[in-house]
Structure formats: structure tokens, C-alpha cells
């Protein structure tokens, strides 16, 4: 589905009186764009953003978004795997505030039962969030916003918390060394992360552009200067080395502060500014992308020990594990630090007890009882 195909005329934004469609669901959303783009372009991008948000609320997933520019999706041909079809929309309100045009609309989305629902399993892998840093700290001199990385990390953590198992937030930066070989038998760095932080996924990022034009005194005095915000996000599976998300997100927004102002980016007032609001919208979209990326993962647990009561595994209720869940065994042997040999088996084990951060499993049949199990072996969930 293309957003462009949904908007036969993006310039006709007059509110319409539409009859309620039977069996349709109505979603009220808001979109915005900088007025500096011009009234028509701002309306187009604000409308596109609001409609996309409505489709996301209806259960859509974005599949071809490369970046976000000027507070709206930059891809004109945006493919969306939606749970319904957009039938109509009504623009309820249009307002101008803080250098932006805001549109509030109500979208009529018809359920589409032929679309395969998004994967939304119970497994909730632990995530470690690494503190974001500024790639070019000198760009922070306007506003003295050298703490922006910390502020952005905290705001993204806030958006992730309701839907992601955010176990650890590191006060420093961790980035996987791209020079290291990443084969199925090699887990360089992954085991350290999993052991020390008890999490499977590493979410890291670099703020690589917060630049703005110098401008003379007149421009700073009588107009809001445009400023960039670009964030490169990487979500990596520490068990396999697979990168689930590696994407650059970008927005441009008016910087309404004076040239020599010292801006407190850790204060809530910053996130209500003409620059902070679109950045926050961008972080909300990142949080949705991260949630979608980890929603279809298969649970993988490590065996801690075996006793008369059963097999102790390091996944529990916090990760979505429940009694009755079934796992298969993978025998794992360390060849040397960082190198492993893995052998899959057909035998199954059943979760008998599930606690906050661990579970106890027992063999599912006699064949499983005959298998030798040692600490360090892996249990893989059966969907």
C-alpha cells in the first residue's frame, strides 16, 4: 500500500462531512510539519504523517522507511503492511504553533482480514540500551547541548518501556566492533553482554548530525533557524550477531532559541519546543520499529544447571516464558574463548515452573531423559 495512492489530492484539506462506514474503525491522530517549508508542503507532510500514524495504530508495519525528514516520512512511495484499508479521513482541526503546522484528523480504516497479522509472540527478549553519543560534539556549541545524547537516550527509554523488556540502560556507549568476524560459531562480545547484563539484544546509536547554519545576527533575531537531527540506530542480537535494525532517522526543525542561549536538554521544556517535539516524534517511531523488530524472535535460553527437580534455564516470566512452553536442546561446546561448536537435537523439554528470571524444565518423553545436558547448553523455543 502506498501513502501516495491514499492521497488523491494532498492539497484539498478542507474538512469533509462523511457518513460513518459500517464495520469500520475510526482513529484520531495528529501530524505536524515546519511552516518554513511553505504552507502547501507543510500541509502535505503533516497530513501524510497523521495518516501513517492512523495506519500504525490500526496494526500496520512500515517496511520501506529509510528516514524521516522535516518531521514527516520522507519516502513518497511508502509501503505499508496494514491490517486494514484506509477508506476516508476527516481533518478535524488545523492550528499553527511553535513554527509548525498541526493537523488533527480522524481516519476511517476498514478491517482487512486477508492481511497476515503482525507477529506478536509472548517472548520478550531482554534489551540493553547503550547511551547515545554525539559524533561531532562541536555541533553542540549552539545551545550548549552537549548532554543531548543522554537526554535522547532517556527519552527513547521512556517510549520503549511499555512494550520492550528494557533490562539495562548503560551510562556509556557500547558499539559492536564491525571488524570482528561474525560466523554462526563465533560470539565475540555477545556472551559478555548476555552474562553481565542478562540481556539478549543490544540497542546502540550515534547522533551524527545536529548541525545548523551560522547565520547573521538578523536571521537569529527575526527568524527561527533550521537545525538538523540525525540518529543512526543499531539493534543487534548478541547471541547470533544478527543486526535486526540498522537505520538512519532524520528530521529538520526550527531552532527557536537565541544564538547564545544555553538550552537545558534534560528539562521537559526542551521537549515541548519547536525542535524538541519533532525529535520526540521521531523517537516514538524508533520505539515502534524496535518493538516490531523483536516481536517475532524465537526464545533462546541458556542452561544454568541440572538437578533432580529439573533443568534450570535463565529465562522466566519477565521474558514471556510460561508453564507448558516447549523447547528443544542444542548442545554447545566451547572450542576456545569466543568459539563454539553447536549441535541441534530433536528432543523436547517442557516448562514446569516459570519464575521472574528463570524457569525449570523437565523432559517431554523418555528420549529426552536419555540426553546428556551440561551447563552452557542452549534451549530453543518451539513456536
N, C-alpha and C positions, 0 to 999 in steps of 0.2 A: 504494500500500500504506500502511495506517495503522498506526502503532505501537499505537494503542488497540485496533485489531482483532486484533493479535497477542497481546494480553494479556487473555484472558477473565476472569482474576481476578488482579489485581496483588497481592492480599494473601496469596495462597497461595504462599508462598515456600519451603515445605519441600522439601528435596532429594528428587528422584524417581529411581527406577531405571528407565531407559528402554533398550529394545533398540537397538542400532546399526542405523540405517537404511541399506539398500543404496544405493550410489552417492551417498550424502550426504557433505557435508564438515562437519567439526566445527571450531568456532572457540572458543577460550577467551579471554574478555575480562573486564574489571573495570569496575565503576561505583561511584560514591560520591555521597553527599548529606549535608548537615549534619544532625546529630541534633537541632538546635534546631527543626527543622520538625516534630518528633514522629516516633515510631518507624514508624508506618504510612506516612506521607507520604515519609519518608526512604527506606524500602524501595522504595516505588513508583518514586521518581525514580532511585534507584540501579539498579534493575532495568531501567528504561527506557533509561538511559544505556548500560548494558552491552549490551543487545540492539541498540541503534542502532550501537554500536561494532562488534559482530559483523557486522551487515549491511554496514557500511562496509568492513570487511576482506574481505568476500565480493565487493566490487566495486560496492556501491551508491553512489548520489549523492543528497545531500539537496537537495530542490527548494523547500521552503516554510519553512525555518527562518528565523525573524525574530530570535530572540535566545536566549541560554542563561541560565537563571535558577536560582540555588541549586545550581549545579554540575551541572545536568541540562537537557535540552531542555525548553523551556517550552511549546512547541506540543503540545497533546494530540493533535490530528489532524495528525500529521507525515507528509507524503507522501514516499515514498522510491522512487526508480527503482532497483530492486535487480536483481542478476544471479541471484538465486535466491529461494526461498520458505522462510521460517522454519517448520520443522516442529515442533521441540521444543526445550526447553532444560532444563539441569540446574544448579541452584545448588550449586556445589561447596564454597563457603566463605563465611561471614559473619563479619565482625570489626568492632570499634569502635576507632578510633584517632584522636587529634588532633581530637576533636569531630565526627567524621564516621562514617557507616556505610558499610562497604565490602562489596560483593558480588562474588564471583568466580563466573562461570558458564561453562558450555560449551553452545554453541548448535549445533543441527543444521540446516544450511541446504541445501535441495535445489536443485541447479542448475536454472535456468530458461533454456533455450536460445531461448525466444521473445522474451526481452527484448533489445533492441538494446544491444550493449556500449557502454561509455563511450568517447568519442573519446580516443585516446591516441596522437597522432601523434608523429613524431620531432622536429618543430620545437620548440625550447626557447628562447623569446624571452628576451632579457636583461631583468633586473629591477633597478631601483634602489629601495632601501629607505630611506625618509626617517625620520629619528629622530622618535619619538612625543613629544608634549609633554603636560603637564597643563593642561587648560583652566581649572581652578580650583586654582592652586598652594596656596591657603590650606587646602585639604582635606588636604594632606600633612603638616600640623603634627603630627597624631597619628602617632608613629613617626618623624617627621622624614624621610619617604620622598620627598624632593624629587627623588631620582635614579630614581624608579620608571619614568619614561618611557624612560630609557636602558636600564634593566635589562630592561624588557618588549621593547624593540626587539631587544636582543641575544638574548633567549630565542627570539623568533619567528624571527630569522635562523637560529638553530641548527636549528629544526624545518624551515625551508624548504630549507636547503642540500642535503639528499639528493635532492630531486626538482625543484627550481627553479633556473634559471640566474641565481643571485643575483650580479650583477656588481659592484655598488657599494652600500655602506652609508654614507649621508651622516650626518655627526655633527650636522646641523642639520635643521630642519623645512622641507619643501617641500610646499606645497598649491597646487593649481591655482586660479587666480582665477576664481570662478564667474561674475563679471560679464562676462568676456570672451565674445564671440560664438564659437560652435564650429560652423562650417559645414564641409562636405567640403573646401572650398578654403582653409580657414584653419587654420594650425597654430601658433597663438600659444603660445610656450613649449615646444612639443613638439620642435621642431628643435634648440633649445638643449640640452634634455635628451639627445636622441639623439646630438648631436655631441660634447658634453662628457663624457657618462657612457657612451657607446656602448651604451646600453640602450634598449629599446622601452617597457617598462612602468614606471610609477611607482606604488609602493606606499606610501601615507601613512596616517597615523592620528592621532587625538586621544583621549586618555584623558579622558573628560568626566564621570566620577563615581567618586570613591574616598571618598565621604562615610561618616560613621558618627555615631551619636548621641553626644551629650556624655556622658550617664550620670553617676551619682554615684559616690562612692568605693566604695560597697558592691558595685555592679554590676561595676565594673572589678576588684575584689578577688576576687569569688567566681564570676564567670561570664565566658565569652568573648563579647565584644561583636561583633555582626554588622557587617560592613563591605561596602560596595558596590565593584564593579569594573565599569566600563563603557568599552568601546573602540569608537570609530567608525572603520571601515576603508574605504579607498577604493583600488581598483586601476584605473588609467587607462592606456589605450593612448595613448602620446604622439604616435603618427603620425596618429591619427584623432580623438582627443579622446573616444572612447567610454569610458564607465565600465563595466568588466566586473564589478566588485563595489563595492557601496556599502551597507554593512550595519553595524548596531549589535549588538555582542555584550556580554552582561551576565551577571554572576554575583554572588551574595552568599555570603560565607563568614565563619566565625568569626575574629576578630582576637584571637589568644591572647597578645598582648604586654601588658605593663603600660602604664598611661596615659602615663607619662613616659619610656618606653623609646625609645632611638634604634636603629632597625632598619636593618641593612645589607642593602639590597635587591639589591646586586650580589653578595652572597655566596650560595653554594649552599645554605646552611642555610635561607635565606628560602624557597626553592622547595620545601623539604621541610615547611614549616609548614602549619597548617590553612588558612591564607589563600593561601599560595603555590601549593599543589598544585592546587586547583580553577582558579586563574588559569592555571596551566601547561596544564591540560587544555583550557581554553578556547583558548589559543594553538595547541595542536595541532590543534584543529578549524578554526581560522582558516587554518592552513597547508594543510590538506586542501582547504578551499574555494578558496584561491588557486591551488593546483595544478590543481584541476578547471577553474577558470575560464580558465586559459591553455593547457589541454591541446588545445583544438580550434582554436587560432588558425592562420591561414594565414601562412606566412613571407613577409615583405616586406623586401627588401634594397635598399640604395642603391648605384648605380654610382659607383665612385670614378674609374676611368679606363678607356680602351680602348687596347690595344696590339696588336702583331702576334700575341702569344701568346693573346689573348682579352680578355674583358671582366672587369674586376676588381670584385667585389661584396663588401660589408662584412659578409657572413655566412659562417660556416665551421662546422667540426666542433663547436665549442662551442655552436652554436645548432642542432645536429642536421642540418646540411646534408651530403649525401653525393654522391659522383660518380654521375651518372645522373639526378639530380633535374632536373625541368624547370620553367622559369619563363617567364612572359610579360612583355612590356615595357610600361611606362607612361611616356610622355614627360611630363616635368614642367618647367614654366617658371615662374620667379618673376616676378610682376607688380610687387610691391613687398614690402618686408620683412613677412613673415608671411602673404602672399597668393600662391597658386599656381594655375596652370592645369594640369590633368591630362588627358591623352588616352590612352585604352587602345588597345592594338594586339592583333592576333591572333597575331603572330609568336612563336615559341618559341625558347628557348635552353636548352642542356644544360650541367650542371655537369661539367667535365672533371677539375678538381683541387679538392680541399677541404682547406684548411689550418685551423689553430686558429681564427683570427678573420677569415678571408677565403676566397673561392672564385674560381676562374677559369671563366668560361662561354664557350661557343662557339655560333654559330648552329646551329639544328637543321636548317635547309634553306636553299635558295637565296633564298627570300623574306626570311628573317631577315637574310641577308647584305646585302640592299639597304637595310635600315632604318638611318636615321641615329641614332646614340646619342651622348649627351653626359653628362659627369659631373653628377650630381644626378637623373638619371632613376631610375625605380624598377623593380625586378624583383619580380613576384608569383608565388608558388609555385603549381603546378598539382597538386592532390591526386590 
